[in-house]
Amino acid sequence: MRFLLCVVTIIWAVGLAGCLHLGEERNMTHIDVENLNGVRGKAFQVNADTREFELLKETVIDPQTDEGRSRHTVQWAENARFIKVVQQNGFMGVEGPVQVVVSSLDESNMQAAVAGEPFMVMQVTVLGPADKVEDFASGTDVLQAEFTPDPESDREWGGSIVIDGRAVPMRLRGPRASVTVRTDASASDFAEGFWETRLTGEYVGERFVARELEIFPLVDPRTVDDPALPRVLVIGDSISMNYHDAAKTALQGIANYYRIEGNGGPTTRGVQATELWLGNYWEEGLQWDVIQFNFGLHDLRQAYDPEKETFGAHQVGVEDYKVNLERIIGTLRETGATLMWCTTTPVPQTRTGSWPEPIGHAGRQKDEDLVFNAAAMEVIHHHPDILVNDINTFVRAAPELSAWRKKDDVHFWSGDEQAVVGQFVAAQIKRALGVREKAEKQKN
């Protein structure tokens, strides 16, 4: 059997380089947003009857420049192909013979394989029945051939690959090796469970239609949560990313702690994506008991004229910001969770810079957070049941953050800073859980 020497690069996260980064508030069509062909994201609200679903894709490129749509309605063609893709560190579940592409071979192992001697590999793709080899094999350091797993007890670690009619022993190079297994799936499979998907297709009018969907299984939270503990969701921007690990650690044994995928961005994105961030909360075991939410640092960003050294309009105006918060609160209330508004953390010093078009030159002014926090509190005061985590006041006063307050970066990058802020957030979430528990007891 012939074999090919080629290169395969398996991409597990779809980059958005080359995409246009547009304000959420604009009317957008497929002409002025990134092409969904090749994009990977989470699938929600899959409807097998109408052949459509909601795609929530990762939009984070840089905490300071993250812009773009996160939610898209996608349809699949009647004859669309579904491929289940599982990444594992062995050949578990693989029945041979199968076609494989062995990639990233170093020179010594390539020479051994060509000579018909046992060789070691780090990356293997097991092709599905309808996969075309040429889509996976091109270049100079890849083998494509027929593979049969070892029928003995250690079959997960290797087997034999056929090269020029010879069966050559091939083994994985330890537990860090990666095996990608591609198998056929169906629309009914897609309609059940939890999935990420990577799309191949094109626009038909204003609607993107997928003709091929690679679906990647996700863990059902109910299989990893402690069912005796409440579930907490944090909605926020890159600041909540900064303190995520510290807060989650502090809440171990107290709550099942989650935050949204990626960067929550401005309120315009929140209006668009909140219902998807919430997931299937109406299902048993997927409810949210406490939701902490925050928007502000993206909304308050302002256009900047470097020649005149003057600031212009906010990314989201104050009045629009308040309207958006009301809409987001309306969506959050549908969950029945105890809600907690988290004030926007300070802008310690003025900072300007260059962002991708059409934002261009922009920046954040020192203490502009106070303007938006005041606007947010006008909204929150209409909802007296919503708790407030005043992280802004804490950060302004915490002695451990005195050095941070002299910088012009709104983020908390050091481990010590993240620990201080994360522990404070955890304490506020504990307070919210206590309020909810007390309310539940009063009901009963």
N, C-alpha and C positions, 0 to 999 in steps of 0.2 A: 504494500500500500504506500502511495506517495505521502510525503509529509512536507509541510510548508514551514519556512523560516520567516517569521513575521512578528509584528509588535501589536500587543493589545493593551490598551489602557482602560481599565474599568473605573468608571467615575461613579462615586456613591453620593455625591452631593452636587446638584446642578448649580454651577456658578451663573451669575447674572451679568457677567462682563458683556459690554456691548448693548445692554438694554437701556432704554430711555427711562430716566427717573423723573416721574411727573407728579405734581401735586395731586393728592387724592380728590381735591375739590373740583378739578376740571372734569368736563364731560369727555370720556375717553372711549375710543373704539380700538379695534385690533390694529388699526393703522399706527396709533401713537403710543402703544404699550408694547412690552416685550412679547415676542412670539412664544406661544406656549409649546411649540414643537420641541421636544427634548426636555421640557421642564418637569421637575419632580416635586410633589407636594402631598399633603394628607387629603384623603378622600372622606367626605361627609355626605350625609343625606343621599345615599345612592338609591336611585329609583330604577329598577330593572325594567319596569313597564314603559317608562318614557325614555329609557336609555340615557339618563343624565345624572350628574352629581355635582356637588360643590367641591372645588379644589381650593385648599388653603395652602399656599406655597410659602416657603421660607424666603423672605425678602432681605435679610440682613447681609450687607456687604461689609459695612463699617459702622460701628456705633454712632459715628458722627455724620454719616452721609446716607443712612438708610432711608430710601424713599421708593415708592412704587406700589402697585396694587398687590394685595395679598389674596384676595378672593376672586374666583372666576367660576362661572357656570360652564360646565363642559358636557358635551354630548358625545356618545360613541356611535360609530356606524353600525348598521345592522349586522354586518359580517365582520365586525371588529375581532381582533385576536387578543386574548388575555394570556399573559405569561406570568406565572408565579415565580418569583425570584427569591431564593433563600441563600444567605451567606452563612457558611458554617466553617468549622476548622477540621473537617474530615469528610469522608465519603459516606456518612450515615444515610441510609435510605436509597442509595444509588444502586440500581440493578444494571449490570452490564450485559453485553457490550454497549457503550455509548460513545458518541462523538465528543471530544473534549478539545479545548484550546488551552495549552500550557504557556503562560506568559512570564515575562521578566526572568528568563533563564540566564544565569551568568555563564561565562565562557567555558569554565571547566565542566559544568553539568551539561551544557549543550554538546561539547565534544564527546562526553561519555555517552549521551543518548545516541548521537550519530554513529558511534562505534559499537552500539548494541550492548553497552555496559550499564549496570544499575546507576540511576541518577536521582538527585533530590530536587524538589520544586517548592516554590513558595506560593504560587497563584495558579489556580486551575478553574476554568469555566466549563461546566457540564452543559452542553447545548440541548435545547429542547427539540422535539421532533421536527418542527417546521423552521428552525433556525437555519440561516444560511451561513456557511463557514466564512465566506468572504466578508461578512459584516463584523466578524470578530478577529480575523487573522490578517494582519498586514504588517510588514516590516522585517526585522532581522533577528529577533530574539524570542521567537515563539514557535512551538510545535503544535501542529494540528493533526490528530490521528484518532484511531479507535482505542478506547480504554475499557479494561475489565477490572473491577475491584477484586482485591484478594478475597477468595472464598473462605479463608481462615478467620480466626477470631479477631485479628487486627486489621480487618478489611478497611476500617475507617481511615487507616494511615497510608494505604497505597494499593497497588495492583500492578497491572502490566499494560504497556502501551505498544501498539503495533507500528513498527517502523521498517519499511521495506520488507514486509512480510515476516519480520522477526518480532517476537514478544519480548519487550525490554522492561525489566522491573523498574517501577517508578514509585517513589515514596515522598510523602510530604515532609518538609523540613521542620518538624516539631509543631507544637500547638499554636504558634503564631502564623502558620500557613493558612491560606484562605481558599475555600472551595465555594464557588458560586454555582448553585444548582438551578437550572431553568426548566420548568415543566409547564405543560398546558394547563390552563384554568378556564373558568367559564364566567359569564355575567352573574350567574347565581352565586358563585363563590365570592365575587366582588361585592355583591349586595349584602353579604354577611361578614361579620368580623370587623377587624380594624386593619386598615391598609394605608400605606403610602403608595403612590403610583407615579410612573414616569410615562409621559405621553409622546406618541408619535402620530401626527396628523396634520391637518391644515384647516384654515378658515373657510367656511362656506357662508358667504355673506358676513354677518357680524358674529357668528357663532363658531367657536373652535370645535371641530369634530375629530375625535380620535379614531384612528383605524387600528392602532395597536396600543395596548396598555400593559406595561410591566407593573405588576403589583407585588409589593413588599410587605409581608405580614408584620404587624406591630403587636406588641404585648397588650393583652386585655388588662387594664388596670386592676380588675377584680382578682386577677391571679397573683398580683404582687402586693396589693394593699393589705393592711391589717384591718379586717372587717369590724373589729371592735373600736376602731379609731375614726374620728370625723375626717372629712376630706376638705382640704383648703386649696383654693386656686388664687394665684397672684397674677394680676394683669398689669403690665408696666413696660417701660422701655429698657434701655441698657443699664440703667441704675439697678433695676430689679434683677438683672443678670449678674451685676457685680456682687450683690449680697445674697444671691440665691443659695449657694452652697452653705454659707454660714447659717442662714436662717433655717434651712432644711435640717442641718445637723442639730441645731438647738431644739428643733421640734420633734426629733426622733422619739418614738414612744408616746407622743402626744397627739400627733396628727399625721395623716397622709398628705404630704405637702407637694404641690405642683405649681409650676408657672407655665404661661403660654409658650408656644413655640416662637422663637425669635424675638423680634423687637416690636412692641406694641405701637411705637411711633406716635403720630398725632391723633387727635380725636377723630379726624376724618377717617383714618384707618379703623379706629375703634368702632365707629358707626357701621362700617362695612363688614368687619370681621368678628365682632364680639360673639354673635350667635354661634359661630363656628369654633371659636376658642372654648366655648362652654361645652362642646361635644354633646353626646347623647345623655344629658343629665337627668332625663326623665326615666331612664332605665334603672332597674334595681342595682344598687351598688355603684352607680356612676353619678350620684347626686353630689352637689356641692353644699357643704354646711356653712362655710365662710368664704367670701370672695373679697380680697383686697384689690382695689383698682386705682390706677393713677395715669393721668395724661398731663403733659405740660411742657416739658423741655423741648419737644419738637414744635409744639404750637407756638411757643414764645420766640422761636428763632426769627430773626429779622433780616430783611434784605439790607445790604451794606454797600455804600458807594465809597470805594477806596480813594478816589480822587478828592471828593468833598469831605471824606471822613464822617459821613452821616449815616444814620440808620433809617430804614424805611418801614414798610408794612411788615407785620408779623406773618409768619407762615399761615397761621389761622388767627383771624381777628378775634378780639376778646368776646364780642357778642356772639360770633359763630361758635366759639369755644364753649360758651355757656349752653347754647342750643344743642350742640353735639353731646355734651355731658348729660343733658336731660334725656336724650335719645338712648344713650348707652345705659343709663340707669334704668330706663324702661325695659330694656332687654334683660339686664341683670336681674330685675325683680321677678321675672318669669321663673327663675330657678327656685325661689323660696329660700335662698340662702341669706344668712346675715351678711349685710354689706358693710364694708369699711373703706372709706375714702382715705387715700394716702396722699398727704400734701406733697407738692413738687419740691424736690431737694434744691438747695440754693445754687445760683450762678455766682460763684465766689468772686470772680473777676471778669471784666469784659474780654471777650475773645472774638476775633474775626478770622475769616478764612475763605477759601474757595471750595465750593461744592459743585458737583456735576450740574450741567444744564438741565432744566431751565432755572434752577435755583441760583447758580452763579455765586457771586460774593454774598456772604451772609455771616451772621454771627449771633452771639448772645450777649446782652448787656448785663452788667453786674446788677443784681437785685431785681431783675425783671420777673423773677419767680414770685416776688411778693405781689406784683400786679395780677398775675394769673391765679395765684392762690386766693387772693381776695375775691376774684371773679368766681372761682370754684366754690368758695364758701357761700356766695350768694345763692348758688344752686343747692348746695347741701342743706342750707337752712330751711329749704322747702321740704326737706325729707328728714325730719327729726329722728327717725329710727336708724339712719345711716351713721355708723360710728366714724370717728376720725382718728387716724394715725398721724399725729403732727410730727412727722419726721423732719420737716424743715426746721422747726424750733430746736429739735434735738441736735441736728447737725451744726447749726449755728452756734450752739453753746458747748458741745462736747469738747473737753480739753484734748482728747486723743486726736481730734481733727483740726487742731489749730494750724498745723503746717499745710494741710489740704486747703484751708480757707484762704491761703495766700496765693494759690495757683489759679490758673485760668481754665482748667479742665474740670468739667462737671462730674467726671467719672471717679469712681473709687477703685484704683488699680492695685494698690498694695494689699497684701493679705491682712495686715493689721487693721487697715481702714475697713475692709470688707467684713471682718469679724465684728468690729464695733457696731457698724450699721446693721448687719444681719442679726445680731443678738437683740438689738433694739426692736427690729421688726418682729422677731419671734415673740418678744414680750407683748407686743401689741396684738398679735394674732392670738396669743393665749388669752388675753383680755377679751377679745371678740368671742372666742370659744366659750368662755365663762358666761358672757352675756347671753349667748344662744342657749347654753345649758339651762340657765336660770329661767329663760322664757319658755323653754320646752316643759320644764317642771311645773310652771304656773299654768300652762295649758292643760296639763294632765291632772 
